[in-house]
């Protein structure tokens, strides 16, 4: 039983690690999905604005 203590220590460390990971994300899956969707929508709006600006600059350069 030379490895028994090592297994117990590893098990304890893993439980602590899992508990810390659960604390890190207190939001439920639906809240997290909603936040991701809001962030994605903001990025789409920013990209559309950048594309519009680029198109306007491109139209101004071509004569």
mmCIF file as Biopython writes it, N, C-alpha, C and O atoms, coordinates in Angstrom:
data_model
#
loop_
_atom_site.group_PDB
_atom_site.id
_atom_site.type_symbol
_atom_site.label_atom_id
_atom_site.label_alt_id
_atom_site.label_comp_id
_atom_site.label_asym_id
_atom_site.label_entity_id
_atom_site.label_seq_id
_atom_site.pdbx_PDB_ins_code
_atom_site.Cartn_x
_atom_site.Cartn_y
_atom_site.Cartn_z
_atom_site.occupancy
_atom_site.B_iso_or_equiv
_atom_site.auth_seq_id
_atom_site.auth_asym_id
_atom_site.pdbx_PDB_model_num
ATOM 1   N N  . UNK A ? 1  ? 0.823   -1.187 0.000   1.0 0.0 1  A 1 
ATOM 2   C CA . UNK A ? 1  ? 0.000   0.000  0.000   1.0 0.0 1  A 1 
ATOM 3   C C  . UNK A ? 1  ? 0.870   1.254  0.000   1.0 0.0 1  A 1 
ATOM 4   O O  . UNK A ? 1  ? 0.599   2.211  0.726   1.0 0.0 1  A 1 
ATOM 5   N N  . UNK A ? 2  ? 1.865   1.237  -0.782  1.0 0.0 2  A 1 
ATOM 6   C CA . UNK A ? 2  ? 2.754   2.387  -0.826  1.0 0.0 2  A 1 
ATOM 7   C C  . UNK A ? 2  ? 2.107   3.570  -1.540  1.0 0.0 2  A 1 
ATOM 8   O O  . UNK A ? 2  ? 2.462   4.719  -1.274  1.0 0.0 2  A 1 
ATOM 9   N N  . UNK A ? 3  ? 1.156   3.302  -2.448  1.0 0.0 3  A 1 
ATOM 10  C CA . UNK A ? 3  ? 0.574   4.391  -3.218  1.0 0.0 3  A 1 
ATOM 11  C C  . UNK A ? 3  ? -0.754  4.874  -2.647  1.0 0.0 3  A 1 
ATOM 12  O O  . UNK A ? 3  ? -1.339  5.811  -3.190  1.0 0.0 3  A 1 
ATOM 13  N N  . UNK A ? 4  ? -1.236  4.281  -1.598  1.0 0.0 4  A 1 
ATOM 14  C CA . UNK A ? 4  ? -2.531  4.653  -1.033  1.0 0.0 4  A 1 
ATOM 15  C C  . UNK A ? 4  ? -2.609  6.114  -0.639  1.0 0.0 4  A 1 
ATOM 16  O O  . UNK A ? 4  ? -3.582  6.796  -0.962  1.0 0.0 4  A 1 
ATOM 17  N N  . UNK A ? 5  ? -1.600  6.594  0.049   1.0 0.0 5  A 1 
ATOM 18  C CA . UNK A ? 5  ? -1.570  7.986  0.488   1.0 0.0 5  A 1 
ATOM 19  C C  . UNK A ? 5  ? -1.512  8.931  -0.710  1.0 0.0 5  A 1 
ATOM 20  O O  . UNK A ? 5  ? -2.141  9.989  -0.710  1.0 0.0 5  A 1 
ATOM 21  N N  . UNK A ? 6  ? -0.765  8.544  -1.709  1.0 0.0 6  A 1 
ATOM 22  C CA . UNK A ? 6  ? -0.631  9.374  -2.908  1.0 0.0 6  A 1 
ATOM 23  C C  . UNK A ? 6  ? -1.987  9.513  -3.610  1.0 0.0 6  A 1 
ATOM 24  O O  . UNK A ? 6  ? -2.343  10.599 -4.068  1.0 0.0 6  A 1 
ATOM 25  N N  . UNK A ? 7  ? -2.737  8.419  -3.693  1.0 0.0 7  A 1 
ATOM 26  C CA . UNK A ? 7  ? -4.069  8.453  -4.308  1.0 0.0 7  A 1 
ATOM 27  C C  . UNK A ? 7  ? -5.011  9.356  -3.528  1.0 0.0 7  A 1 
ATOM 28  O O  . UNK A ? 7  ? -5.759  10.143 -4.109  1.0 0.0 7  A 1 
ATOM 29  N N  . UNK A ? 8  ? -4.968  9.234  -2.201  1.0 0.0 8  A 1 
ATOM 30  C CA . UNK A ? 8  ? -5.841  10.062 -1.369  1.0 0.0 8  A 1 
ATOM 31  C C  . UNK A ? 8  ? -5.522  11.545 -1.541  1.0 0.0 8  A 1 
ATOM 32  O O  . UNK A ? 8  ? -6.423  12.377 -1.647  1.0 0.0 8  A 1 
ATOM 33  N N  . UNK A ? 9  ? -4.253  11.856 -1.565  1.0 0.0 9  A 1 
ATOM 34  C CA . UNK A ? 9  ? -3.845  13.256 -1.746  1.0 0.0 9  A 1 
ATOM 35  C C  . UNK A ? 9  ? -4.301  13.781 -3.113  1.0 0.0 9  A 1 
ATOM 36  O O  . UNK A ? 9  ? -4.781  14.909 -3.220  1.0 0.0 9  A 1 
ATOM 37  N N  . UNK A ? 10 ? -4.149  12.966 -4.141  1.0 0.0 10 A 1 
ATOM 38  C CA . UNK A ? 10 ? -4.565  13.362 -5.484  1.0 0.0 10 A 1 
ATOM 39  C C  . UNK A ? 10 ? -6.076  13.556 -5.540  1.0 0.0 10 A 1 
ATOM 40  O O  . UNK A ? 10 ? -6.556  14.494 -6.177  1.0 0.0 10 A 1 
ATOM 41  N N  . UNK A ? 11 ? -6.827  12.681 -4.884  1.0 0.0 11 A 1 
ATOM 42  C CA . UNK A ? 11 ? -8.288  12.792 -4.835  1.0 0.0 11 A 1 
ATOM 43  C C  . UNK A ? 11 ? -8.707  14.095 -4.153  1.0 0.0 11 A 1 
ATOM 44  O O  . UNK A ? 11 ? -9.592  14.798 -4.641  1.0 0.0 11 A 1 
ATOM 45  N N  . UNK A ? 12 ? -8.075  14.411 -3.036  1.0 0.0 12 A 1 
ATOM 46  C CA . UNK A ? 12 ? -8.374  15.649 -2.306  1.0 0.0 12 A 1 
ATOM 47  C C  . UNK A ? 12 ? -8.066  16.876 -3.164  1.0 0.0 12 A 1 
ATOM 48  O O  . UNK A ? 12 ? -8.850  17.824 -3.210  1.0 0.0 12 A 1 
ATOM 49  N N  . UNK A ? 13 ? -6.938  16.848 -3.829  1.0 0.0 13 A 1 
ATOM 50  C CA . UNK A ? 13 ? -6.561  17.978 -4.676  1.0 0.0 13 A 1 
ATOM 51  C C  . UNK A ? 13 ? -7.554  18.145 -5.823  1.0 0.0 13 A 1 
ATOM 52  O O  . UNK A ? 13 ? -7.908  19.268 -6.180  1.0 0.0 13 A 1 
ATOM 53  N N  . UNK A ? 14 ? -8.000  17.042 -6.395  1.0 0.0 14 A 1 
ATOM 54  C CA . UNK A ? 14 ? -8.953  17.100 -7.491  1.0 0.0 14 A 1 
ATOM 55  C C  . UNK A ? 14 ? -10.291 17.652 -7.013  1.0 0.0 14 A 1 
ATOM 56  O O  . UNK A ? 14 ? -10.915 18.447 -7.715  1.0 0.0 14 A 1 
ATOM 57  N N  . UNK A ? 15 ? -10.737 17.244 -5.833  1.0 0.0 15 A 1 
ATOM 58  C CA . UNK A ? 15 ? -12.001 17.763 -5.295  1.0 0.0 15 A 1 
ATOM 59  C C  . UNK A ? 15 ? -11.922 19.266 -5.058  1.0 0.0 15 A 1 
ATOM 60  O O  . UNK A ? 15 ? -12.874 19.991 -5.349  1.0 0.0 15 A 1 
ATOM 61  N N  . UNK A ? 16 ? -10.791 19.742 -4.532  1.0 0.0 16 A 1 
ATOM 62  C CA . UNK A ? 16 ? -10.600 21.175 -4.326  1.0 0.0 16 A 1 
ATOM 63  C C  . UNK A ? 16 ? -10.631 21.915 -5.652  1.0 0.0 16 A 1 
ATOM 64  O O  . UNK A ? 16 ? -11.236 22.982 -5.760  1.0 0.0 16 A 1 
ATOM 65  N N  . UNK A ? 17 ? -9.988  21.355 -6.652  1.0 0.0 17 A 1 
ATOM 66  C CA . UNK A ? 17 ? -9.936  21.970 -7.978  1.0 0.0 17 A 1 
ATOM 67  C C  . UNK A ? 17 ? -11.331 22.064 -8.585  1.0 0.0 17 A 1 
ATOM 68  O O  . UNK A ? 17 ? -11.691 23.095 -9.152  1.0 0.0 17 A 1 
ATOM 69  N N  . UNK A ? 18 ? -12.122 20.989 -8.470  1.0 0.0 18 A 1 
ATOM 70  C CA . UNK A ? 18 ? -13.480 20.991 -9.010  1.0 0.0 18 A 1 
ATOM 71  C C  . UNK A ? 18 ? -14.367 21.987 -8.281  1.0 0.0 18 A 1 
ATOM 72  O O  . UNK A ? 18 ? -15.190 22.651 -8.911  1.0 0.0 18 A 1 
ATOM 73  N N  . UNK A ? 19 ? -14.217 22.102 -6.974  1.0 0.0 19 A 1 
ATOM 74  C CA . UNK A ? 19 ? -15.003 23.056 -6.198  1.0 0.0 19 A 1 
ATOM 75  C C  . UNK A ? 19 ? -14.666 24.482 -6.611  1.0 0.0 19 A 1 
ATOM 76  O O  . UNK A ? 19 ? -15.553 25.330 -6.713  1.0 0.0 19 A 1 
ATOM 77  N N  . UNK A ? 20 ? -13.392 24.746 -6.847  1.0 0.0 20 A 1 
ATOM 78  C CA . UNK A ? 20 ? -12.974 26.079 -7.273  1.0 0.0 20 A 1 
ATOM 79  C C  . UNK A ? 20 ? -13.538 26.408 -8.649  1.0 0.0 20 A 1 
ATOM 80  O O  . UNK A ? 20 ? -13.906 27.553 -8.908  1.0 0.0 20 A 1 
ATOM 81  N N  . UNK A ? 21 ? -13.609 25.420 -9.529  1.0 0.0 21 A 1 
ATOM 82  C CA . UNK A ? 21 ? -14.138 25.661 -10.871 1.0 0.0 21 A 1 
ATOM 83  C C  . UNK A ? 21 ? -15.632 25.947 -10.816 1.0 0.0 21 A 1 
ATOM 84  O O  . UNK A ? 21 ? -16.127 26.754 -11.602 1.0 0.0 21 A 1 
ATOM 85  N N  . UNK A ? 22 ? -16.357 25.311 -9.913  1.0 0.0 22 A 1 
ATOM 86  C CA . UNK A ? 22 ? -17.785 25.570 -9.774  1.0 0.0 22 A 1 
ATOM 87  C C  . UNK A ? 22 ? -18.023 26.981 -9.259  1.0 0.0 22 A 1 
ATOM 88  O O  . UNK A ? 22 ? -18.979 27.635 -9.676  1.0 0.0 22 A 1 
ATOM 89  N N  . UNK A ? 23 ? -17.177 27.456 -8.367  1.0 0.0 23 A 1 
ATOM 90  C CA . UNK A ? 23 ? -17.306 28.807 -7.832  1.0 0.0 23 A 1 
ATOM 91  C C  . UNK A ? 23 ? -16.985 29.853 -8.898  1.0 0.0 23 A 1 
ATOM 92  O O  . UNK A ? 23 ? -17.519 30.961 -8.854  1.0 0.0 23 A 1 
ATOM 93  N N  . UNK A ? 24 ? -16.139 29.521 -9.830  1.0 0.0 24 A 1 
ATOM 94  C CA . UNK A ? 24 ? -15.692 30.480 -10.839 1.0 0.0 24 A 1 
ATOM 95  C C  . UNK A ? 24 ? -16.830 30.898 -11.761 1.0 0.0 24 A 1 
ATOM 96  O O  . UNK A ? 24 ? -16.834 32.036 -12.229 1.0 0.0 24 A 1 
ATOM 97  N N  . UNK A ? 25 ? -17.794 30.025 -12.040 1.0 0.0 25 A 1 
ATOM 98  C CA . UNK A ? 25 ? -18.899 30.364 -12.927 1.0 0.0 25 A 1 
ATOM 99  C C  . UNK A ? 25 ? -20.219 30.222 -12.178 1.0 0.0 25 A 1 
ATOM 100 O O  . UNK A ? 25 ? -20.851 29.167 -12.242 1.0 0.0 25 A 1 
ATOM 101 N N  . UNK A ? 26 ? -20.645 31.261 -11.474 1.0 0.0 26 A 1 
ATOM 102 C CA . UNK A ? 26 ? -21.880 31.162 -10.698 1.0 0.0 26 A 1 
ATOM 103 C C  . UNK A ? 26 ? -23.139 31.272 -11.554 1.0 0.0 26 A 1 
ATOM 104 O O  . UNK A ? 26 ? -24.242 31.073 -11.046 1.0 0.0 26 A 1 
ATOM 105 N N  . UNK A ? 27 ? -22.997 31.580 -12.824 1.0 0.0 27 A 1 
ATOM 106 C CA . UNK A ? 27 ? -24.153 31.760 -13.693 1.0 0.0 27 A 1 
ATOM 107 C C  . UNK A ? 27 ? -24.627 30.421 -14.246 1.0 0.0 27 A 1 
ATOM 108 O O  . UNK A ? 27 ? -23.844 29.495 -14.461 1.0 0.0 27 A 1 
ATOM 109 N N  . UNK A ? 28 ? -25.932 30.353 -14.465 1.0 0.0 28 A 1 
ATOM 110 C CA . UNK A ? 28 ? -26.483 29.126 -15.031 1.0 0.0 28 A 1 
ATOM 111 C C  . UNK A ? 28 ? -26.201 29.088 -16.524 1.0 0.0 28 A 1 
ATOM 112 O O  . UNK A ? 28 ? -25.708 30.061 -17.096 1.0 0.0 28 A 1 
ATOM 113 N N  . UNK A ? 29 ? -26.511 27.982 -17.142 1.0 0.0 29 A 1 
ATOM 114 C CA . UNK A ? 29 ? -26.242 27.822 -18.566 1.0 0.0 29 A 1 
ATOM 115 C C  . UNK A ? 29 ? -27.017 28.803 -19.418 1.0 0.0 29 A 1 
ATOM 116 O O  . UNK A ? 29 ? -26.486 29.317 -20.402 1.0 0.0 29 A 1 
ATOM 117 N N  . UNK A ? 30 ? -28.268 29.074 -19.060 1.0 0.0 30 A 1 
ATOM 118 C CA . UNK A ? 30 ? -29.075 29.994 -19.862 1.0 0.0 30 A 1 
ATOM 119 C C  . UNK A ? 30 ? -28.575 31.433 -19.729 1.0 0.0 30 A 1 
ATOM 120 O O  . UNK A ? 30 ? -28.588 32.188 -20.701 1.0 0.0 30 A 1 
ATOM 121 N N  . UNK A ? 31 ? -28.136 31.812 -18.531 1.0 0.0 31 A 1 
ATOM 122 C CA . UNK A ? 31 ? -27.592 33.162 -18.340 1.0 0.0 31 A 1 
ATOM 123 C C  . UNK A ? 31 ? -26.312 33.330 -19.148 1.0 0.0 31 A 1 
ATOM 124 O O  . UNK A ? 31 ? -26.094 34.362 -19.782 1.0 0.0 31 A 1 
ATOM 125 N N  . UNK A ? 32 ? -25.485 32.318 -19.118 1.0 0.0 32 A 1 
ATOM 126 C CA . UNK A ? 32 ? -24.221 32.367 -19.846 1.0 0.0 32 A 1 
ATOM 127 C C  . UNK A ? 32 ? -24.484 32.439 -21.346 1.0 0.0 32 A 1 
ATOM 128 O O  . UNK A ? 32 ? -23.817 33.191 -22.056 1.0 0.0 32 A 1 
ATOM 129 N N  . UNK A ? 33 ? -25.445 31.668 -21.829 1.0 0.0 33 A 1 
ATOM 130 C CA . UNK A ? 33 ? -25.783 31.683 -23.255 1.0 0.0 33 A 1 
ATOM 131 C C  . UNK A ? 33 ? -26.331 33.052 -23.661 1.0 0.0 33 A 1 
ATOM 132 O O  . UNK A ? 33 ? -26.008 33.559 -24.735 1.0 0.0 33 A 1 
ATOM 133 N N  . UNK A ? 34 ? -27.152 33.640 -22.809 1.0 0.0 34 A 1 
ATOM 134 C CA . UNK A ? 34 ? -27.715 34.957 -23.111 1.0 0.0 34 A 1 
ATOM 135 C C  . UNK A ? 34 ? -26.602 36.014 -23.195 1.0 0.0 34 A 1 
ATOM 136 O O  . UNK A ? 34 ? -26.600 36.857 -24.092 1.0 0.0 34 A 1 
ATOM 137 N N  . UNK A ? 35 ? -25.659 35.954 -22.246 1.0 0.0 35 A 1 
ATOM 138 C CA . UNK A ? 35 ? -24.540 36.902 -22.274 1.0 0.0 35 A 1 
ATOM 139 C C  . UNK A ? 35 ? -23.709 36.741 -23.539 1.0 0.0 35 A 1 
ATOM 140 O O  . UNK A ? 35 ? -23.293 37.728 -24.146 1.0 0.0 35 A 1 
ATOM 141 N N  . UNK A ? 36 ? -23.469 35.498 -23.934 1.0 0.0 36 A 1 
ATOM 142 C CA . UNK A ? 36 ? -22.696 35.256 -25.151 1.0 0.0 36 A 1 
ATOM 143 C C  . UNK A ? 36 ? -23.419 35.810 -26.370 1.0 0.0 36 A 1 
ATOM 144 O O  . UNK A ? 36 ? -22.792 36.374 -27.267 1.0 0.0 36 A 1 
ATOM 145 N N  . UNK A ? 37 ? -24.747 35.649 -26.402 1.0 0.0 37 A 1 
ATOM 146 C CA . UNK A ? 37 ? -25.522 36.148 -27.531 1.0 0.0 37 A 1 
ATOM 147 C C  . UNK A ? 37 ? -25.494 37.673 -27.589 1.0 0.0 37 A 1 
ATOM 148 O O  . UNK A ? 37 ? -25.394 38.247 -28.673 1.0 0.0 37 A 1 
ATOM 149 N N  . UNK A ? 38 ? -25.581 38.332 -26.437 1.0 0.0 38 A 1 
ATOM 150 C CA . UNK A ? 38 ? -25.520 39.793 -26.386 1.0 0.0 38 A 1 
ATOM 151 C C  . UNK A ? 38 ? -24.151 40.269 -26.880 1.0 0.0 38 A 1 
ATOM 152 O O  . UNK A ? 38 ? -24.069 41.218 -27.661 1.0 0.0 38 A 1 
ATOM 153 N N  . UNK A ? 39 ? -23.092 39.621 -26.432 1.0 0.0 39 A 1 
ATOM 154 C CA . UNK A ? 39 ? -21.745 39.994 -26.866 1.0 0.0 39 A 1 
ATOM 155 C C  . UNK A ? 39 ? -21.585 39.769 -28.367 1.0 0.0 39 A 1 
ATOM 156 O O  . UNK A ? 39 ? -20.971 40.585 -29.055 1.0 0.0 39 A 1 
ATOM 157 N N  . UNK A ? 40 ? -22.131 38.675 -28.872 1.0 0.0 40 A 1 
ATOM 158 C CA . UNK A ? 40 ? -22.033 38.381 -30.304 1.0 0.0 40 A 1 
ATOM 159 C C  . UNK A ? 40 ? -22.793 39.431 -31.113 1.0 0.0 40 A 1 
ATOM 160 O O  . UNK A ? 40 ? -22.330 39.847 -32.175 1.0 0.0 40 A 1 
ATOM 161 N N  . UNK A ? 41 ? -23.955 39.862 -30.621 1.0 0.0 41 A 1 
ATOM 162 C CA . UNK A ? 41 ? -24.739 40.881 -31.327 1.0 0.0 41 A 1 
ATOM 163 C C  . UNK A ? 41 ? -23.976 42.202 -31.371 1.0 0.0 41 A 1 
ATOM 164 O O  . UNK A ? 41 ? -23.968 42.874 -32.403 1.0 0.0 41 A 1 
ATOM 165 N N  . UNK A ? 42 ? -23.341 42.579 -30.276 1.0 0.0 42 A 1 
ATOM 166 C CA . UNK A ? 42 ? -22.543 43.810 -30.246 1.0 0.0 42 A 1 
ATOM 167 C C  . UNK A ? 42 ? -21.414 43.732 -31.274 1.0 0.0 42 A 1 
ATOM 168 O O  . UNK A ? 42 ? -21.144 44.700 -31.984 1.0 0.0 42 A 1 
ATOM 169 N N  . UNK A ? 43 ? -20.760 42.580 -31.347 1.0 0.0 43 A 1 
ATOM 170 C CA . UNK A ? 43 ? -19.661 42.421 -32.292 1.0 0.0 43 A 1 
ATOM 171 C C  . UNK A ? 43 ? -20.169 42.481 -33.735 1.0 0.0 43 A 1 
ATOM 172 O O  . UNK A ? 43 ? -19.497 43.039 -34.603 1.0 0.0 43 A 1 
ATOM 173 N N  . UNK A ? 44 ? -21.359 41.907 -34.000 1.0 0.0 44 A 1 
ATOM 174 C CA . UNK A ? 44 ? -21.935 41.991 -35.350 1.0 0.0 44 A 1 
ATOM 175 C C  . UNK A ? 44 ? -22.229 43.447 -35.719 1.0 0.0 44 A 1 
ATOM 176 O O  . UNK A ? 44 ? -21.998 43.866 -36.853 1.0 0.0 44 A 1 
ATOM 177 N N  . UNK A ? 45 ? -22.744 44.215 -34.745 1.0 0.0 45 A 1 
ATOM 178 C CA . UNK A ? 45 ? -23.032 45.634 -35.007 1.0 0.0 45 A 1 
ATOM 179 C C  . UNK A ? 45 ? -21.741 46.405 -35.289 1.0 0.0 45 A 1 
ATOM 180 O O  . UNK A ? 45 ? -21.692 47.221 -36.209 1.0 0.0 45 A 1 
ATOM 181 N N  . UNK A ? 46 ? -20.711 46.149 -34.508 1.0 0.0 46 A 1 
ATOM 182 C CA . UNK A ? 46 ? -19.435 46.817 -34.727 1.0 0.0 46 A 1 
ATOM 183 C C  . UNK A ? 46 ? -18.855 46.469 -36.094 1.0 0.0 46 A 1 
ATOM 184 O O  . UNK A ? 46 ? -18.311 47.329 -36.786 1.0 0.0 46 A 1 
ATOM 185 N N  . UNK A ? 47 ? -18.976 45.200 -36.474 1.0 0.0 47 A 1 
ATOM 186 C CA . UNK A ? 47 ? -18.452 44.760 -37.764 1.0 0.0 47 A 1 
ATOM 187 C C  . UNK A ? 47 ? -19.228 45.396 -38.903 1.0 0.0 47 A 1 
ATOM 188 O O  . UNK A ? 47 ? -18.642 45.784 -39.913 1.0 0.0 47 A 1 
ATOM 189 N N  . UNK A ? 48 ? -20.546 45.506 -38.749 1.0 0.0 48 A 1 
ATOM 190 C CA . UNK A ? 48 ? -21.365 46.136 -39.782 1.0 0.0 48 A 1 
ATOM 191 C C  . UNK A ? 48 ? -20.994 47.608 -39.923 1.0 0.0 48 A 1 
ATOM 192 O O  . UNK A ? 48 ? -20.926 48.123 -41.039 1.0 0.0 48 A 1 
ATOM 193 N N  . UNK A ? 49 ? -20.753 48.290 -38.808 1.0 0.0 49 A 1 
ATOM 194 C CA . UNK A ? 49 ? -20.358 49.696 -38.851 1.0 0.0 49 A 1 
ATOM 195 C C  . UNK A ? 49 ? -19.000 49.841 -39.529 1.0 0.0 49 A 1 
ATOM 196 O O  . UNK A ? 49 ? -18.799 50.758 -40.325 1.0 0.0 49 A 1 
ATOM 197 N N  . UNK A ? 50 ? -18.074 48.948 -39.221 1.0 0.0 50 A 1 
ATOM 198 C CA . UNK A ? 50 ? -16.751 49.007 -39.837 1.0 0.0 50 A 1 
ATOM 199 C C  . UNK A ? 50 ? -16.841 48.737 -41.334 1.0 0.0 50 A 1 
ATOM 200 O O  . UNK A ? 50 ? -16.159 49.388 -42.125 1.0 0.0 50 A 1 
ATOM 201 N N  . UNK A ? 51 ? -17.681 47.779 -41.726 1.0 0.0 51 A 1 
ATOM 202 C CA . UNK A ? 51 ? -17.861 47.492 -43.150 1.0 0.0 51 A 1 
ATOM 203 C C  . UNK A ? 51 ? -18.473 48.684 -43.875 1.0 0.0 51 A 1 
ATOM 204 O O  . UNK A ? 51 ? -18.069 49.000 -44.994 1.0 0.0 51 A 1 
ATOM 205 N N  . UNK A ? 52 ? -19.441 49.347 -43.250 1.0 0.0 52 A 1 
ATOM 206 C CA . UNK A ? 52 ? -20.080 50.510 -43.851 1.0 0.0 52 A 1 
ATOM 207 C C  . UNK A ? 52 ? -19.066 51.646 -44.012 1.0 0.0 52 A 1 
ATOM 208 O O  . UNK A ? 52 ? -19.046 52.329 -45.036 1.0 0.0 52 A 1 
ATOM 209 N N  . UNK A ? 53 ? -18.240 51.836 -43.009 1.0 0.0 53 A 1 
ATOM 210 C CA . UNK A ? 53 ? -17.218 52.887 -43.067 1.0 0.0 53 A 1 
ATOM 211 C C  . UNK A ? 53 ? -16.213 52.587 -44.182 1.0 0.0 53 A 1 
ATOM 212 O O  . UNK A ? 53 ? -15.813 53.477 -44.933 1.0 0.0 53 A 1 
ATOM 213 N N  . UNK A ? 54 ? -15.820 51.325 -44.271 1.0 0.0 54 A 1 
ATOM 214 C CA . UNK A ? 54 ? -14.861 50.917 -45.294 1.0 0.0 54 A 1 
ATOM 215 C C  . UNK A ? 54 ? -15.473 51.102 -46.689 1.0 0.0 54 A 1 
ATOM 216 O O  . UNK A ? 54 ? -14.786 51.535 -47.615 1.0 0.0 54 A 1 
ATOM 217 N N  . UNK A ? 55 ? -16.751 50.777 -46.838 1.0 0.0 55 A 1 
ATOM 218 C CA . UNK A ? 55 ? -17.431 50.932 -48.127 1.0 0.0 55 A 1 
ATOM 219 C C  . UNK A ? 55 ? -17.542 52.400 -48.489 1.0 0.0 55 A 1 
ATOM 220 O O  . UNK A ? 55 ? -17.387 52.760 -49.657 1.0 0.0 55 A 1 
ATOM 221 N N  . UNK A ? 56 ? -17.808 53.258 -47.508 1.0 0.0 56 A 1 
ATOM 222 C CA . UNK A ? 56 ? -17.925 54.693 -47.769 1.0 0.0 56 A 1 
ATOM 223 C C  . UNK A ? 56 ? -16.567 55.265 -48.175 1.0 0.0 56 A 1 
ATOM 224 O O  . UNK A ? 56 ? -16.494 56.104 -49.072 1.0 0.0 56 A 1 
ATOM 225 N N  . UNK A ? 57 ? -15.518 54.828 -47.538 1.0 0.0 57 A 1 
ATOM 226 C CA . UNK A ? 57 ? -14.180 55.297 -47.885 1.0 0.0 57 A 1 
ATOM 227 C C  . UNK A ? 57 ? -13.797 54.783 -49.283 1.0 0.0 57 A 1 
ATOM 228 O O  . UNK A ? 57 ? -13.183 55.503 -50.071 1.0 0.0 57 A 1 
ATOM 229 N N  . UNK A ? 58 ? -14.158 53.563 -49.569 1.0 0.0 58 A 1 
ATOM 230 C CA . UNK A ? 58 ? -13.871 52.975 -50.863 1.0 0.0 58 A 1 
ATOM 231 C C  . UNK A ? 58 ? -14.621 53.689 -51.984 1.0 0.0 58 A 1 
ATOM 232 O O  . UNK A ? 58 ? -14.080 53.873 -53.074 1.0 0.0 58 A 1 
ATOM 233 N N  . UNK A ? 59 ? -15.859 54.089 -51.722 1.0 0.0 59 A 1 
ATOM 234 C CA . UNK A ? 59 ? -16.644 54.796 -52.734 1.0 0.0 59 A 1 
ATOM 235 C C  . UNK A ? 59 ? -16.089 56.193 -52.967 1.0 0.0 59 A 1 
ATOM 236 O O  . UNK A ? 59 ? -16.160 56.715 -54.080 1.0 0.0 59 A 1 
ATOM 237 N N  . UNK A ? 60 ? -15.545 56.790 -51.938 1.0 0.0 60 A 1 
ATOM 238 C CA . UNK A ? 60 ? -14.964 58.127 -52.062 1.0 0.0 60 A 1 
ATOM 239 C C  . UNK A ? 60 ? -13.666 58.117 -52.840 1.0 0.0 60 A 1 
ATOM 240 O O  . UNK A ? 60 ? -13.372 59.085 -53.541 1.0 0.0 60 A 1 
ATOM 241 N N  . UNK A ? 61 ? -12.883 57.064 -52.742 1.0 0.0 61 A 1 
ATOM 242 C CA . UNK A ? 61 ? -11.598 56.981 -53.411 1.0 0.0 61 A 1 
ATOM 243 C C  . UNK A ? 61 ? -11.800 56.706 -54.886 1.0 0.0 61 A 1 
ATOM 244 O O  . UNK A ? 61 ? -11.115 57.311 -55.711 1.0 0.0 61 A 1 
ATOM 245 N N  . UNK A ? 62 ? -12.712 55.818 -55.255 1.0 0.0 62 A 1 
ATOM 246 C CA . UNK A ? 62 ? -12.959 55.481 -56.653 1.0 0.0 62 A 1 
ATOM 247 C C  . UNK A ? 62 ? -13.760 56.601 -57.309 1.0 0.0 62 A 1 
ATOM 248 O O  . UNK A ? 62 ? -14.844 56.954 -56.843 1.0 0.0 62 A 1 
ATOM 249 N N  . UNK A ? 63 ? -13.225 57.148 -58.379 1.0 0.0 63 A 1 
ATOM 250 C CA . UNK A ? 63 ? -13.940 58.222 -59.076 1.0 0.0 63 A 1 
ATOM 251 C C  . UNK A ? 63 ? -14.205 57.839 -60.492 1.0 0.0 63 A 1 
ATOM 252 O O  . UNK A ? 63 ? -14.798 58.615 -61.241 1.0 0.0 63 A 1 
#
